[in-house]
């Protein structure tokens, strides 16, 4: 069964929608490093970063993988322009893995951000990144759609969120040079991301609505998914089982 939304592809109710017809032109980790050199970015190169790249590439459709890569590069350039010095390996791992929960279609009991955060924390621990850095990876991913919190969780978390928000909604995009924009978008084109991401988020709102009612995915559910509802925070307070 599918739900049709105006101007968007059909939304599958059971499995995440496929995106046919998009050629896969990814050139491997060496290609990503070459893009970094064109941008004058010293991208980290470690087993953890290489494995995070490989896992993101293996689990993501091309449009989503390109989003992940653009987010990494945008975030690194924005940090560079602001004179920030985050933990480059930690940020790389977090941003590369930040949408694995979306790639896997979410879960019935957790927001897709938390699904991805749990996967990435386990990844960090198995790559000897240590408990503290693994928790920072978790925070970076769990909060990547909540700017008002992520920006107050330290430089690493904020830098992750900055890059992701730049690719999602253009926040900070004006800080990038035209040449840098051209290099990044040529290497990792958007592949109709606005339309396809909308479809995927609507699918999560349809398949796992209880994980979306208190966060940004509810906006997609309310706009595009027939029958979707969310509880008002006002009603939640006033319907509480207390006498006053």
C-alpha positions as CSV (number, residue, x, y, z in Angstrom):
1,X,0.0,0.0,0.0
2,X,1.3,3.5,-0.8
3,X,0.3,7.0,0.0
4,X,0.4,9.6,-2.8
5,X,1.6,13.1,-1.9
6,X,1.2,16.0,-4.3
7,X,4.3,16.6,-6.4
8,X,6.2,13.7,-4.6
9,X,6.9,10.1,-5.4
10,X,4.7,7.4,-3.8
11,X,5.5,6.8,-0.2
12,X,5.9,3.1,0.7
13,X,4.2,2.1,4.0
14,X,6.3,-1.0,4.7
15,X,9.7,-0.5,3.2
16,X,11.7,2.6,2.4
17,X,11.2,3.9,-1.1
18,X,13.8,3.0,-3.7
19,X,15.2,5.7,-6.0
20,X,15.8,4.1,-9.4
21,X,17.6,5.6,-12.3
22,X,20.4,7.4,-10.3
23,X,23.9,6.4,-11.5
24,X,26.4,5.5,-8.8
25,X,29.6,7.6,-9.6
26,X,31.2,7.4,-6.2
27,X,35.0,7.1,-6.4
28,X,36.0,5.7,-3.1
29,X,37.8,7.2,-0.1
30,X,40.8,8.3,-2.1
31,X,38.4,10.4,-4.2
32,X,37.0,12.0,-1.1
33,X,40.6,12.9,0.0
34,X,41.3,14.4,-3.4
35,X,38.2,16.6,-3.0
36,X,39.5,17.7,0.4
37,X,42.8,18.7,-1.2
38,X,41.0,20.8,-3.8
39,X,39.2,22.5,-0.9
40,X,42.5,23.0,1.1
41,X,41.0,20.8,3.8
42,X,43.3,18.4,5.7
43,X,40.6,15.6,6.0
44,X,41.5,13.0,8.6
45,X,42.6,9.6,7.3
46,X,42.4,6.8,9.9
47,X,41.0,3.3,10.0
48,X,38.0,4.6,11.8
49,X,37.3,7.3,9.2
50,X,37.9,4.9,6.3
51,X,35.6,2.3,7.9
52,X,32.9,4.9,8.6
53,X,33.1,6.0,5.0
54,X,32.8,2.4,3.8
55,X,29.8,1.7,6.0
56,X,28.0,4.9,5.0
57,X,28.7,4.1,1.3
58,X,27.5,0.5,1.7
59,X,24.2,1.3,3.5
60,X,23.2,4.5,1.7
61,X,21.5,5.1,-1.6
62,X,23.6,7.5,-3.7
63,X,21.5,10.6,-2.9
64,X,21.9,10.0,0.8
65,X,25.6,9.1,0.7
66,X,26.2,12.4,-1.2
67,X,24.3,14.3,1.5
68,X,26.5,12.7,4.1
69,X,29.7,13.7,2.1
70,X,28.6,17.2,1.5
71,X,27.7,17.6,5.1
72,X,31.2,16.5,6.1
73,X,32.9,18.9,3.6
74,X,30.6,21.8,4.4
75,X,31.1,21.4,8.1
76,X,34.9,21.2,7.7
77,X,35.0,24.3,5.6
78,X,32.7,26.2,8.0
79,X,34.9,25.2,11.0
80,X,38.0,26.3,9.0
81,X,36.4,29.7,8.2
82,X,35.5,30.3,11.8
83,X,38.9,29.2,13.2
84,X,37.5,26.3,15.1
85,X,39.5,23.2,15.8
86,X,37.2,20.2,16.5
87,X,38.3,16.6,16.9
88,X,38.5,16.0,13.2
89,X,38.3,12.2,13.4
90,X,35.3,12.3,15.8
91,X,33.5,14.8,13.6
92,X,34.2,12.7,10.4
93,X,32.9,9.5,12.0
94,X,29.8,11.2,13.3
95,X,28.9,13.0,10.1
96,X,29.6,10.0,7.9
97,X,27.4,7.8,10.0
98,X,24.8,10.3,11.0
99,X,22.0,9.0,8.7
100,X,22.4,5.3,9.1
101,X,19.1,5.3,11.1
102,X,17.4,7.0,8.1
103,X,19.0,4.6,5.7
104,X,17.6,1.7,7.7
105,X,14.1,3.2,7.8
106,X,14.0,4.1,11.5
107,X,12.5,1.9,14.2
108,X,9.2,1.5,15.9
109,X,10.6,2.5,19.3
110,X,13.2,5.2,18.6
111,X,13.7,8.3,16.5
112,X,15.8,7.6,13.4
113,X,18.4,9.9,14.8
114,X,18.8,7.7,17.9
115,X,19.0,4.5,15.8
116,X,21.9,6.1,14.0
117,X,23.5,7.4,17.2
118,X,23.3,3.9,18.7
119,X,25.0,2.3,15.7
120,X,27.7,5.0,15.6
121,X,28.5,4.8,19.3
122,X,29.0,1.0,19.0
123,X,31.2,1.7,15.9
124,X,33.3,4.2,17.8
125,X,33.8,1.8,20.7
126,X,34.9,-1.1,18.4
127,X,37.4,1.3,16.8
128,X,39.0,2.2,20.1
129,X,37.8,5.8,20.2
130,X,37.1,5.6,23.9
131,X,34.0,6.1,26.0
132,X,34.1,9.9,26.0
133,X,34.5,10.3,22.3
134,X,31.9,7.5,21.6
135,X,29.4,9.5,23.7
136,X,30.3,12.7,21.8
137,X,29.6,10.8,18.5
138,X,26.2,9.7,20.0
139,X,25.4,13.3,21.0
140,X,26.4,14.6,17.6
141,X,24.0,12.2,15.7
142,X,21.1,12.2,18.2
143,X,21.0,16.0,18.2
144,X,21.8,16.7,14.5
145,X,18.3,17.7,13.8
146,X,17.9,19.8,16.9
147,X,20.1,22.9,16.4
148,X,18.9,24.6,19.6
149,X,20.5,21.8,21.6
150,X,23.4,20.8,19.5
151,X,24.9,24.2,19.4
152,X,25.4,24.1,23.2
153,X,27.0,20.7,23.4
154,X,30.6,21.7,22.6
155,X,32.6,22.3,19.5
156,X,32.6,18.8,18.1
157,X,28.8,18.4,18.3
158,X,28.2,21.9,17.0
159,X,30.5,21.4,14.0
160,X,28.7,18.2,13.1
161,X,25.4,19.9,13.2
162,X,26.7,22.9,11.3
163,X,27.7,20.8,8.3
164,X,24.5,18.8,8.2
165,X,22.3,21.9,8.6
166,X,24.2,23.6,5.8
167,X,23.3,20.8,3.4
168,X,19.8,20.4,4.6
169,X,18.6,24.0,4.8
170,X,21.5,26.1,3.6
171,X,22.5,27.4,7.1
172,X,26.0,28.9,6.7
173,X,26.1,28.3,3.0
174,X,26.7,32.0,2.3
175,X,30.0,31.7,4.2
176,X,31.4,29.3,1.5
177,X,33.2,30.6,-1.6
178,X,31.7,30.0,-5.0
179,X,34.7,27.9,-5.9
180,X,34.3,25.6,-2.8
181,X,30.6,25.2,-3.5
182,X,31.3,24.2,-7.1
183,X,33.9,21.6,-6.1
184,X,31.6,20.0,-3.5
185,X,28.5,20.0,-5.6
186,X,30.4,18.7,-8.6
187,X,31.9,15.8,-6.6
188,X,28.7,15.0,-4.7
189,X,25.6,16.3,-6.6
190,X,22.3,16.6,-4.8
191,X,20.5,14.1,-6.9
192,X,17.0,15.5,-6.2
193,X,17.5,15.4,-2.5
194,X,14.7,17.7,-1.5
195,X,12.1,15.5,-3.1
196,X,13.6,12.2,-2.1
197,X,14.3,13.1,1.5
198,X,10.8,14.4,1.8
199,X,9.5,11.0,0.7
200,X,11.7,9.1,3.1
201,X,10.7,11.3,6.1
202,X,7.1,10.8,5.2
203,X,7.6,7.1,5.1
204,X,9.0,7.2,8.7
205,X,6.0,9.3,9.7
206,X,3.8,6.7,8.2
207,X,5.6,3.6,9.4
208,X,6.7,4.8,12.9
209,X,4.5,7.7,13.7
210,X,5.0,7.5,17.5
211,X,8.7,8.3,17.0
212,X,8.0,11.5,15.1
213,X,5.2,13.4,17.0
214,X,7.6,15.5,19.1
215,X,10.2,16.4,16.5
216,X,10.7,17.9,13.0
217,X,9.4,14.8,11.2
218,X,6.0,15.7,12.4
219,X,6.0,18.7,10.0
220,X,6.3,16.3,7.1
221,X,3.6,14.0,8.5
222,X,1.2,16.9,9.0
223,X,1.8,18.3,5.5
224,X,1.9,15.1,3.4
225,X,0.6,12.0,5.2
226,X,-3.2,11.6,5.3
227,X,-4.5,11.0,8.8
228,X,-1.3,11.9,10.6
229,X,-1.8,13.7,13.9
230,X,0.4,15.1,16.6
231,X,-0.4,15.9,20.2
232,X,-0.3,19.6,21.2
233,X,2.1,20.3,24.1
234,X,-0.7,22.5,25.4
235,X,-3.2,19.6,25.4
236,X,-0.5,17.3,26.9
237,X,-0.2,19.7,29.9
238,X,-3.9,20.4,30.4
239,X,-5.0,16.7,30.0
240,X,-2.6,15.6,32.6
241,X,-4.3,13.6,35.4
242,X,-4.1,16.2,38.1
243,X,-6.8,18.0,40.0
244,X,-5.7,21.6,39.6
